[in-house]
């Protein structure tokens, strides 16, 4: 499952959009397969990059 932003740059989405993607992905999930955990890790990486980018931009 991928969650690219408009334009196809998943690393360019906002922290809020990345956070929403994480919320959608974990909602109602009861079983965590290795693939699901890998996807969650990828989504967290996208979120962390967005937060860092927004903090740098704000500074």
Backbone as numpy.savetxt, mean C-alpha at the origin, in Angstrom:
# Nx Ny Nz CAx CAy CAz Cx Cy Cz
-2.45 -9.56 -6.16 -3.29 -8.38 -6.16 -2.41 -7.14 -6.16
-2.62 -6.28 -7.10 -1.86 -5.04 -7.14 -2.81 -3.87 -6.98
-2.26 -2.77 -6.53 -3.08 -1.59 -6.31 -2.40 -0.36 -6.89
-2.18 -0.35 -8.21 -1.52 0.82 -8.78 -2.43 2.03 -8.75
-1.84 3.19 -8.61 -2.60 4.42 -8.67 -2.87 4.77 -10.12
-3.61 5.83 -10.32 -3.87 6.29 -11.68 -2.54 6.55 -12.37
-2.39 6.09 -13.57 -1.15 6.25 -14.29 -0.23 5.05 -14.14
-0.61 4.10 -13.28 0.14 2.87 -13.15 1.34 2.91 -12.23
1.58 4.01 -11.54 2.75 4.10 -10.67 2.33 3.85 -9.23
2.43 2.59 -8.80 1.99 2.26 -7.45 2.84 2.96 -6.39
4.08 3.28 -6.70 4.94 3.98 -5.75 4.62 5.48 -5.70
3.76 5.96 -6.59 3.45 7.39 -6.65 2.14 7.74 -5.97
1.43 6.76 -5.44 0.16 7.06 -4.82 0.35 7.73 -3.46
-0.69 8.37 -2.98 -0.61 9.06 -1.70 -0.61 8.05 -0.56
-0.18 8.51 0.61 -0.19 7.65 1.79 -1.62 7.25 2.12
-2.57 8.17 1.95 -3.97 7.86 2.23 -4.49 6.77 1.29
-4.13 6.84 0.01 -4.57 5.82 -0.95 -3.91 4.48 -0.64
-2.64 4.50 -0.27 -1.95 3.27 0.08 -2.56 2.66 1.34
-2.89 3.50 2.30 -3.53 3.03 3.53 -4.88 2.39 3.22
-5.65 3.00 2.34 -6.95 2.44 1.96 -6.78 1.10 1.26
-5.75 0.95 0.45 -5.48 -0.32 -0.22 -5.20 -1.41 0.81
-4.45 -1.06 1.86 -4.17 -2.02 2.93 -5.46 -2.39 3.64
-6.28 -1.40 3.96 -7.55 -1.66 4.64 -8.44 -2.59 3.83
-8.53 -2.34 2.52 -9.35 -3.20 1.66 -8.80 -4.62 1.63
-7.48 -4.74 1.59 -6.85 -6.06 1.47 -7.06 -6.89 2.73
-7.00 -6.28 3.91 -7.12 -7.05 5.15 -8.56 -7.22 5.62
-9.48 -6.45 5.08 -10.88 -6.49 5.53 -11.46 -7.90 5.40
-11.90 -8.44 6.52 -12.58 -9.72 6.54 -11.70 -10.93 6.30
-10.39 -10.73 6.18 -9.49 -11.86 5.90 -9.28 -12.67 7.17
-9.50 -13.98 7.07 -9.30 -14.87 8.21 -8.09 -15.78 8.01
-7.72 -16.03 6.77 -6.61 -16.92 6.46 -5.51 -16.11 5.78
-4.29 -16.30 6.28 -3.15 -15.59 5.72 -2.18 -16.59 5.10
-2.29 -16.75 3.79 -1.38 -17.62 3.06 -0.04 -16.91 2.90
1.00 -17.64 2.55 2.29 -16.96 2.29 2.16 -15.90 1.19
1.33 -16.17 0.20 1.13 -15.20 -0.88 0.44 -13.94 -0.36
-0.57 -14.12 0.50 -1.28 -12.98 1.06 -0.34 -12.15 1.94
0.50 -12.82 2.72 1.45 -12.10 3.56 2.47 -11.34 2.71
2.88 -11.92 1.61 3.80 -11.24 0.70 3.14 -10.00 0.10
1.88 -10.12 -0.26 1.15 -8.97 -0.81 0.98 -7.89 0.25
0.68 -8.28 1.48 0.56 -7.31 2.56 1.89 -6.59 2.78
2.97 -7.32 2.73 4.29 -6.72 2.87 4.55 -5.72 1.75
4.15 -6.07 0.53 4.32 -5.16 -0.60 3.49 -3.90 -0.40
2.24 -4.06 0.07 1.38 -2.91 0.31 1.95 -2.01 1.41
2.50 -2.61 2.46 3.15 -1.82 3.51 4.33 -1.04 2.95
5.10 -1.66 2.06 6.25 -0.98 1.46 5.80 0.23 0.64
4.70 0.08 -0.09 4.15 1.19 -0.87 3.72 2.31 0.07
3.07 1.94 1.18 2.61 2.93 2.15 3.80 3.66 2.78
4.82 2.90 3.20 5.99 3.52 3.81 6.68 4.50 2.85
6.77 4.11 1.59 7.39 4.99 0.59 6.56 6.27 0.41
5.25 6.13 0.40 4.38 7.29 0.24 4.49 8.22 1.44
4.52 7.67 2.65 4.66 8.49 3.86 6.00 9.22 3.83
7.06 8.51 3.50 8.38 9.15 3.45 8.41 10.26 2.42
7.81 10.01 1.25 7.78 11.02 0.19 6.99 12.24 0.64
5.84 12.02 1.31 5.02 13.14 1.76 5.70 13.92 2.87
6.44 13.23 3.74 7.17 13.93 4.81 8.28 14.79 4.22
8.97 14.26 3.21 10.04 15.00 2.55 9.47 16.21 1.83
8.34 16.03 1.17 7.69 17.12 0.45 7.23 18.21 1.41
6.71 17.81 2.57 6.22 18.78 3.55 7.36 19.54 4.21
8.50 18.93 4.27 9.66 19.59 4.93 10.23 20.58 3.98
